[in-house]
């Protein structure tokens, strides 16, 4: 799942749209900011990868809150990402 979204990271770009008259129309894709993610207690690692993959591929920052029953799952993933 993370590899899939990592493959899309370099394909997010703007494009020029043809317009009538002396106009230049261009789209721009840019990060929207911070994505808040709440992970439930069941399947914490799988759901974590579902949520942080698209957000990180688009260039957003992720703030993650895990369930009280599984606090070490996010710590483990953070350790792997370092």
Jmol script that loads the backbone (N, CA, C; Angstrom):
load data "model"
ATOM      1  N   UNK A   1       0.820  -1.188   0.000  1.00  0.00           N
ATOM      2  CA  UNK A   1       0.000   0.000   0.000  1.00  0.00           C
ATOM      3  C   UNK A   1       0.869   1.259   0.000  1.00  0.00           C
ATOM      4  N   UNK A   2       1.898   1.290   0.830  1.00  0.00           N
ATOM      5  CA  UNK A   2       2.782   2.449   0.845  1.00  0.00           C
ATOM      6  C   UNK A   2       3.570   2.564  -0.457  1.00  0.00           C
ATOM      7  N   UNK A   3       3.950   1.446  -1.042  1.00  0.00           N
ATOM      8  CA  UNK A   3       4.668   1.492  -2.320  1.00  0.00           C
ATOM      9  C   UNK A   3       3.769   2.006  -3.443  1.00  0.00           C
ATOM     10  N   UNK A   4       2.494   1.661  -3.387  1.00  0.00           N
ATOM     11  CA  UNK A   4       1.550   2.142  -4.395  1.00  0.00           C
ATOM     12  C   UNK A   4       1.475   3.666  -4.363  1.00  0.00           C
ATOM     13  N   UNK A   5       1.288   4.231  -3.179  1.00  0.00           N
ATOM     14  CA  UNK A   5       1.185   5.683  -3.070  1.00  0.00           C
ATOM     15  C   UNK A   5       2.530   6.370  -3.288  1.00  0.00           C
ATOM     16  N   UNK A   6       3.615   5.700  -2.981  1.00  0.00           N
ATOM     17  CA  UNK A   6       4.930   6.261  -3.281  1.00  0.00           C
ATOM     18  C   UNK A   6       5.129   6.381  -4.789  1.00  0.00           C
ATOM     19  N   UNK A   7       4.546   5.475  -5.550  1.00  0.00           N
ATOM     20  CA  UNK A   7       4.614   5.563  -7.004  1.00  0.00           C
ATOM     21  C   UNK A   7       3.830   6.734  -7.564  1.00  0.00           C
ATOM     22  N   UNK A   8       2.791   7.172  -6.865  1.00  0.00           N
ATOM     23  CA  UNK A   8       1.993   8.314  -7.315  1.00  0.00           C
ATOM     24  C   UNK A   8       2.610   9.648  -6.918  1.00  0.00           C
ATOM     25  N   UNK A   9       3.590   9.654  -6.049  1.00  0.00           N
ATOM     26  CA  UNK A   9       4.145  10.909  -5.534  1.00  0.00           C
ATOM     27  C   UNK A   9       4.772  11.759  -6.636  1.00  0.00           C
ATOM     28  N   UNK A  10       5.385  11.154  -7.626  1.00  0.00           N
ATOM     29  CA  UNK A  10       6.003  11.943  -8.696  1.00  0.00           C
ATOM     30  C   UNK A  10       5.051  12.229  -9.854  1.00  0.00           C
ATOM     31  N   UNK A  11       3.825  11.727  -9.789  1.00  0.00           N
ATOM     32  CA  UNK A  11       2.852  11.957 -10.855  1.00  0.00           C
ATOM     33  C   UNK A  11       1.868  13.076 -10.524  1.00  0.00           C
ATOM     34  N   UNK A  12       2.010  13.683  -9.356  1.00  0.00           N
ATOM     35  CA  UNK A  12       1.130  14.775  -8.958  1.00  0.00           C
ATOM     36  C   UNK A  12       1.772  16.076  -9.429  1.00  0.00           C
ATOM     37  N   UNK A  13       1.232  16.647 -10.473  1.00  0.00           N
ATOM     38  CA  UNK A  13       1.788  17.885 -11.018  1.00  0.00           C
ATOM     39  C   UNK A  13       0.658  18.680 -11.663  1.00  0.00           C
ATOM     40  N   UNK A  14       0.901  19.932 -11.883  1.00  0.00           N
ATOM     41  CA  UNK A  14      -0.079  20.788 -12.534  1.00  0.00           C
ATOM     42  C   UNK A  14      -0.039  20.622 -14.038  1.00  0.00           C
ATOM     43  N   UNK A  15      -1.016  21.225 -14.713  1.00  0.00           N
ATOM     44  CA  UNK A  15      -1.044  21.167 -16.166  1.00  0.00           C
ATOM     45  C   UNK A  15      -1.616  22.475 -16.708  1.00  0.00           C
ATOM     46  N   UNK A  16      -1.323  22.737 -17.948  1.00  0.00           N
ATOM     47  CA  UNK A  16      -1.841  23.922 -18.618  1.00  0.00           C
ATOM     48  C   UNK A  16      -3.093  23.533 -19.390  1.00  0.00           C
ATOM     49  N   UNK A  17      -4.142  24.338 -19.246  1.00  0.00           N
ATOM     50  CA  UNK A  17      -5.424  24.068 -19.891  1.00  0.00           C
ATOM     51  C   UNK A  17      -5.613  25.089 -21.011  1.00  0.00           C
ATOM     52  N   UNK A  18      -5.969  24.636 -22.225  1.00  0.00           N
ATOM     53  CA  UNK A  18      -6.196  25.601 -23.301  1.00  0.00           C
ATOM     54  C   UNK A  18      -7.429  26.466 -23.004  1.00  0.00           C
ATOM     55  N   UNK A  19      -7.323  27.757 -23.298  1.00  0.00           N
ATOM     56  CA  UNK A  19      -8.421  28.689 -23.055  1.00  0.00           C
ATOM     57  C   UNK A  19      -8.568  29.620 -24.252  1.00  0.00           C
ATOM     58  N   UNK A  20      -9.768  30.172 -24.422  1.00  0.00           N
ATOM     59  CA  UNK A  20     -10.030  31.118 -25.506  1.00  0.00           C
ATOM     60  C   UNK A  20      -9.464  32.486 -25.149  1.00  0.00           C
ATOM     61  N   UNK A  21      -8.912  33.152 -26.113  1.00  0.00           N
ATOM     62  CA  UNK A  21      -8.408  34.499 -25.892  1.00  0.00           C
ATOM     63  C   UNK A  21      -6.986  34.507 -25.375  1.00  0.00           C
ATOM     64  N   UNK A  22      -6.532  35.664 -24.948  1.00  0.00           N
ATOM     65  CA  UNK A  22      -5.141  35.807 -24.484  1.00  0.00           C
ATOM     66  C   UNK A  22      -4.975  35.432 -23.011  1.00  0.00           C
ATOM     67  N   UNK A  23      -5.424  34.262 -22.644  1.00  0.00           N
ATOM     68  CA  UNK A  23      -5.369  33.839 -21.245  1.00  0.00           C
ATOM     69  C   UNK A  23      -4.438  32.643 -21.100  1.00  0.00           C
ATOM     70  N   UNK A  24      -3.875  32.530 -19.949  1.00  0.00           N
ATOM     71  CA  UNK A  24      -3.026  31.389 -19.602  1.00  0.00           C
ATOM     72  C   UNK A  24      -3.654  30.730 -18.378  1.00  0.00           C
ATOM     73  N   UNK A  25      -4.180  29.530 -18.531  1.00  0.00           N
ATOM     74  CA  UNK A  25      -4.857  28.816 -17.447  1.00  0.00           C
ATOM     75  C   UNK A  25      -3.979  27.644 -17.025  1.00  0.00           C
ATOM     76  N   UNK A  26      -3.692  27.581 -15.748  1.00  0.00           N
ATOM     77  CA  UNK A  26      -2.804  26.539 -15.243  1.00  0.00           C
ATOM     78  C   UNK A  26      -3.347  26.015 -13.919  1.00  0.00           C
ATOM     79  N   UNK A  27      -3.279  24.698 -13.733  1.00  0.00           N
ATOM     80  CA  UNK A  27      -3.658  24.092 -12.456  1.00  0.00           C
ATOM     81  C   UNK A  27      -2.396  23.828 -11.649  1.00  0.00           C
ATOM     82  N   UNK A  28      -2.544  23.839 -10.354  1.00  0.00           N
ATOM     83  CA  UNK A  28      -1.407  23.605  -9.470  1.00  0.00           C
ATOM     84  C   UNK A  28      -1.861  22.709  -8.330  1.00  0.00           C
ATOM     85  N   UNK A  29      -1.218  21.571  -8.180  1.00  0.00           N
ATOM     86  CA  UNK A  29      -1.508  20.649  -7.084  1.00  0.00           C
ATOM     87  C   UNK A  29      -0.456  20.860  -6.009  1.00  0.00           C
ATOM     88  N   UNK A  30      -0.905  21.199  -4.817  1.00  0.00           N
ATOM     89  CA  UNK A  30       0.027  21.419  -3.717  1.00  0.00           C
ATOM     90  C   UNK A  30      -0.575  20.861  -2.428  1.00  0.00           C
ATOM     91  N   UNK A  31       0.254  20.564  -1.441  1.00  0.00           N
ATOM     92  CA  UNK A  31      -0.241  20.021  -0.174  1.00  0.00           C
ATOM     93  C   UNK A  31      -1.200  20.997   0.510  1.00  0.00           C
ATOM     94  N   UNK A  32      -2.182  20.436   1.213  1.00  0.00           N
ATOM     95  CA  UNK A  32      -3.156  21.290   1.894  1.00  0.00           C
ATOM     96  C   UNK A  32      -2.767  21.573   3.332  1.00  0.00           C
ATOM     97  N   UNK A  33      -1.782  20.869   3.858  1.00  0.00           N
ATOM     98  CA  UNK A  33      -1.344  21.160   5.219  1.00  0.00           C
ATOM     99  C   UNK A  33      -1.199  19.910   6.056  1.00  0.00           C
ATOM    100  N   UNK A  34      -1.904  19.884   7.169  1.00  0.00           N
ATOM    101  CA  UNK A  34      -1.781  18.802   8.138  1.00  0.00           C
ATOM    102  C   UNK A  34      -2.995  17.886   8.023  1.00  0.00           C
ATOM    103  N   UNK A  35      -2.752  16.580   7.984  1.00  0.00           N
ATOM    104  CA  UNK A  35      -3.820  15.586   7.955  1.00  0.00           C
ATOM    105  C   UNK A  35      -3.873  14.902   9.315  1.00  0.00           C
ATOM    106  N   UNK A  36      -4.988  15.010   9.997  1.00  0.00           N
ATOM    107  CA  UNK A  36      -5.174  14.333  11.279  1.00  0.00           C
ATOM    108  C   UNK A  36      -5.698  12.930  11.057  1.00  0.00           C
ATOM    109  N   UNK A  37      -5.062  11.943  11.636  1.00  0.00           N
ATOM    110  CA  UNK A  37      -5.433  10.542  11.449  1.00  0.00           C
ATOM    111  C   UNK A  37      -5.740   9.913  12.805  1.00  0.00           C
ATOM    112  N   UNK A  38      -6.893   9.280  12.915  1.00  0.00           N
ATOM    113  CA  UNK A  38      -7.273   8.562  14.136  1.00  0.00           C
ATOM    114  C   UNK A  38      -7.343   7.082  13.782  1.00  0.00           C
ATOM    115  N   UNK A  39      -6.532   6.288  14.449  1.00  0.00           N
ATOM    116  CA  UNK A  39      -6.424   4.858  14.154  1.00  0.00           C
ATOM    117  C   UNK A  39      -7.156   4.069  15.235  1.00  0.00           C
ATOM    118  N   UNK A  40      -8.117   3.208  14.869  1.00  0.00           N
ATOM    119  CA  UNK A  40      -8.812   2.399  15.873  1.00  0.00           C
ATOM    120  C   UNK A  40      -7.943   1.239  16.366  1.00  0.00           C
ATOM    121  N   UNK A  41      -8.465   0.494  17.306  1.00  0.00           N
ATOM    122  CA  UNK A  41      -7.682  -0.566  17.956  1.00  0.00           C
ATOM    123  C   UNK A  41      -7.538  -1.808  17.093  1.00  0.00           C
ATOM    124  N   UNK A  42      -8.473  -2.065  16.175  1.00  0.00           N
ATOM    125  CA  UNK A  42      -8.380  -3.278  15.361  1.00  0.00           C
ATOM    126  C   UNK A  42      -7.582  -2.983  14.091  1.00  0.00           C
ATOM    127  N   UNK A  43      -6.649  -3.825  13.766  1.00  0.00           N
ATOM    128  CA  UNK A  43      -5.759  -3.698  12.608  1.00  0.00           C
ATOM    129  C   UNK A  43      -5.013  -2.360  12.607  1.00  0.00           C
ATOM    130  N   UNK A  44      -4.285  -2.026  13.656  1.00  0.00           N
ATOM    131  CA  UNK A  44      -3.675  -0.690  13.721  1.00  0.00           C
ATOM    132  C   UNK A  44      -2.601  -0.451  12.661  1.00  0.00           C
ATOM    133  N   UNK A  45      -1.776  -1.431  12.358  1.00  0.00           N
ATOM    134  CA  UNK A  45      -0.713  -1.214  11.370  1.00  0.00           C
ATOM    135  C   UNK A  45      -1.268  -1.117   9.954  1.00  0.00           C
ATOM    136  N   UNK A  46      -2.261  -1.932   9.646  1.00  0.00           N
ATOM    137  CA  UNK A  46      -2.862  -1.890   8.314  1.00  0.00           C
ATOM    138  C   UNK A  46      -3.581  -0.567   8.088  1.00  0.00           C
ATOM    139  N   UNK A  47      -4.383  -0.155   9.051  1.00  0.00           N
ATOM    140  CA  UNK A  47      -5.116   1.106   8.898  1.00  0.00           C
ATOM    141  C   UNK A  47      -4.179   2.307   8.928  1.00  0.00           C
ATOM    142  N   UNK A  48      -3.087   2.188   9.641  1.00  0.00           N
ATOM    143  CA  UNK A  48      -2.098   3.264   9.646  1.00  0.00           C
ATOM    144  C   UNK A  48      -1.501   3.443   8.252  1.00  0.00           C
ATOM    145  N   UNK A  49      -1.192   2.340   7.584  1.00  0.00           N
ATOM    146  CA  UNK A  49      -0.629   2.451   6.236  1.00  0.00           C
ATOM    147  C   UNK A  49      -1.667   2.951   5.239  1.00  0.00           C
ATOM    148  N   UNK A  50      -2.939   2.602   5.426  1.00  0.00           N
ATOM    149  CA  UNK A  50      -3.995   3.121   4.553  1.00  0.00           C
ATOM    150  C   UNK A  50      -4.100   4.633   4.651  1.00  0.00           C
ATOM    151  N   UNK A  51      -3.886   5.165   5.835  1.00  0.00           N
ATOM    152  CA  UNK A  51      -4.116   6.591   6.052  1.00  0.00           C
ATOM    153  C   UNK A  51      -2.889   7.455   5.791  1.00  0.00           C
ATOM    154  N   UNK A  52      -1.703   6.978   6.171  1.00  0.00           N
ATOM    155  CA  UNK A  52      -0.541   7.855   5.999  1.00  0.00           C
ATOM    156  C   UNK A  52       0.032   7.788   4.587  1.00  0.00           C
ATOM    157  N   UNK A  53      -0.233   6.713   3.852  1.00  0.00           N
ATOM    158  CA  UNK A  53       0.295   6.592   2.491  1.00  0.00           C
ATOM    159  C   UNK A  53      -0.128   7.725   1.568  1.00  0.00           C
ATOM    160  N   UNK A  54      -1.433   7.950   1.386  1.00  0.00           N
ATOM    161  CA  UNK A  54      -1.852   9.036   0.491  1.00  0.00           C
ATOM    162  C   UNK A  54      -1.467  10.416   1.005  1.00  0.00           C
ATOM    163  N   UNK A  55      -1.539  10.613   2.311  1.00  0.00           N
ATOM    164  CA  UNK A  55      -1.227  11.935   2.869  1.00  0.00           C
ATOM    165  C   UNK A  55       0.244  12.285   2.665  1.00  0.00           C
ATOM    166  N   UNK A  56       1.137  11.351   2.919  1.00  0.00           N
ATOM    167  CA  UNK A  56       2.564  11.620   2.745  1.00  0.00           C
ATOM    168  C   UNK A  56       2.944  11.728   1.268  1.00  0.00           C
ATOM    169  N   UNK A  57       2.292  10.948   0.408  1.00  0.00           N
ATOM    170  CA  UNK A  57       2.593  11.023  -1.023  1.00  0.00           C
ATOM    171  C   UNK A  57       2.208  12.377  -1.606  1.00  0.00           C
ATOM    172  N   UNK A  58       1.184  13.003  -1.045  1.00  0.00           N
ATOM    173  CA  UNK A  58       0.765  14.330  -1.517  1.00  0.00           C
ATOM    174  C   UNK A  58       1.566  15.447  -0.882  1.00  0.00           C
ATOM    175  N   UNK A  59       2.426  15.130   0.065  1.00  0.00           N
ATOM    176  CA  UNK A  59       3.271  16.142   0.679  1.00  0.00           C
ATOM    177  C   UNK A  59       2.720  16.746   1.949  1.00  0.00           C
ATOM    178  N   UNK A  60       1.689  16.150   2.505  1.00  0.00           N
ATOM    179  CA  UNK A  60       1.096  16.668   3.735  1.00  0.00           C
ATOM    180  C   UNK A  60       1.834  16.149   4.962  1.00  0.00           C
ATOM    181  N   UNK A  61       1.677  16.862   6.055  1.00  0.00           N
ATOM    182  CA  UNK A  61       2.168  16.418   7.351  1.00  0.00           C
ATOM    183  C   UNK A  61       1.071  15.588   7.998  1.00  0.00           C
ATOM    184  N   UNK A  62       1.440  14.556   8.741  1.00  0.00           N
ATOM    185  CA  UNK A  62       0.458  13.683   9.375  1.00  0.00           C
ATOM    186  C   UNK A  62       0.601  13.760  10.884  1.00  0.00           C
ATOM    187  N   UNK A  63      -0.524  13.989  11.562  1.00  0.00           N
ATOM    188  CA  UNK A  63      -0.600  13.888  13.019  1.00  0.00           C
ATOM    189  C   UNK A  63      -1.443  12.655  13.298  1.00  0.00           C
ATOM    190  N   UNK A  64      -0.872  11.715  14.035  1.00  0.00           N
ATOM    191  CA  UNK A  64      -1.484  10.405  14.217  1.00  0.00           C
ATOM    192  C   UNK A  64      -1.867  10.190  15.664  1.00  0.00           C
ATOM    193  N   UNK A  65      -3.104   9.702  15.880  1.00  0.00           N
ATOM    194  CA  UNK A  65      -3.551   9.342  17.221  1.00  0.00           C
ATOM    195  C   UNK A  65      -3.984   7.887  17.184  1.00  0.00           C
ATOM    196  N   UNK A  66      -3.287   7.063  17.933  1.00  0.00           N
ATOM    197  CA  UNK A  66      -3.636   5.645  17.978  1.00  0.00           C
ATOM    198  C   UNK A  66      -4.600   5.383  19.122  1.00  0.00           C
ATOM    199  N   UNK A  67      -5.161   4.196  19.127  1.00  0.00           N
ATOM    200  CA  UNK A  67      -6.060   3.799  20.207  1.00  0.00           C
ATOM    201  C   UNK A  67      -5.263   3.568  21.488  1.00  0.00           C
ATOM    202  N   UNK A  68      -5.935   3.666  22.605  1.00  0.00           N
ATOM    203  CA  UNK A  68      -5.267   3.454  23.894  1.00  0.00           C
ATOM    204  C   UNK A  68      -4.776   2.026  24.055  1.00  0.00           C
ATOM    205  N   UNK A  69      -5.411   1.097  23.359  1.00  0.00           N
ATOM    206  CA  UNK A  69      -5.025  -0.313  23.473  1.00  0.00           C
ATOM    207  C   UNK A  69      -3.779  -0.647  22.648  1.00  0.00           C
ATOM    208  N   UNK A  70      -3.442   0.174  21.667  1.00  0.00           N
ATOM    209  CA  UNK A  70      -2.313  -0.140  20.776  1.00  0.00           C
ATOM    210  C   UNK A  70      -1.376   1.056  20.608  1.00  0.00           C
ATOM    211  N   UNK A  71      -0.798   1.572  21.676  1.00  0.00           N
ATOM    212  CA  UNK A  71       0.052   2.757  21.528  1.00  0.00           C
ATOM    213  C   UNK A  71       1.409   2.474  20.886  1.00  0.00           C
ATOM    214  N   UNK A  72       1.895   1.257  20.995  1.00  0.00           N
ATOM    215  CA  UNK A  72       3.231   0.958  20.484  1.00  0.00           C
ATOM    216  C   UNK A  72       3.261   0.730  18.973  1.00  0.00           C
ATOM    217  N   UNK A  73       2.098   0.570  18.348  1.00  0.00           N
ATOM    218  CA  UNK A  73       2.085   0.348  16.900  1.00  0.00           C
ATOM    219  C   UNK A  73       2.614   1.567  16.147  1.00  0.00           C
ATOM    220  N   UNK A  74       2.208   2.757  16.531  1.00  0.00           N
ATOM    221  CA  UNK A  74       2.707   3.971  15.869  1.00  0.00           C
ATOM    222  C   UNK A  74       4.186   4.190  16.184  1.00  0.00           C
ATOM    223  N   UNK A  75       4.590   3.855  17.380  1.00  0.00           N
ATOM    224  CA  UNK A  75       6.002   3.980  17.744  1.00  0.00           C
ATOM    225  C   UNK A  75       6.859   3.054  16.887  1.00  0.00           C
ATOM    226  N   UNK A  76       6.370   1.844  16.641  1.00  0.00           N
ATOM    227  CA  UNK A  76       7.091   0.881  15.818  1.00  0.00           C
ATOM    228  C   UNK A  76       7.216   1.380  14.378  1.00  0.00           C
ATOM    229  N   UNK A  77       6.135   1.916  13.828  1.00  0.00           N
ATOM    230  CA  UNK A  77       6.174   2.435  12.459  1.00  0.00           C
ATOM    231  C   UNK A  77       7.111   3.639  12.367  1.00  0.00           C
ATOM    232  N   UNK A  78       7.085   4.516  13.354  1.00  0.00           N
ATOM    233  CA  UNK A  78       7.996   5.665  13.362  1.00  0.00           C
ATOM    234  C   UNK A  78       9.447   5.200  13.421  1.00  0.00           C
ATOM    235  N   UNK A  79       9.705   4.150  14.168  1.00  0.00           N
ATOM    236  CA  UNK A  79      11.058   3.589  14.244  1.00  0.00           C
ATOM    237  C   UNK A  79      11.478   3.017  12.884  1.00  0.00           C
ATOM    238  N   UNK A  80      10.548   2.374  12.181  1.00  0.00           N
ATOM    239  CA  UNK A  80      10.858   1.832  10.856  1.00  0.00           C
ATOM    240  C   UNK A  80      11.117   2.937   9.835  1.00  0.00           C
ATOM    241  N   UNK A  81      10.393   4.036   9.937  1.00  0.00           N
ATOM    242  CA  UNK A  81      10.538   5.124   8.972  1.00  0.00           C
ATOM    243  C   UNK A  81      11.828   5.909   9.159  1.00  0.00           C
ATOM    244  N   UNK A  82      12.408   5.845  10.336  1.00  0.00           N
ATOM    245  CA  UNK A  82      13.666   6.559  10.555  1.00  0.00           C
ATOM    246  C   UNK A  82      14.750   5.788   9.880  1.00  0.00           C
TER     247      UNK A  82
END
end "model"
wireframe off; spacefill off
backbone 0.3
color backbone group
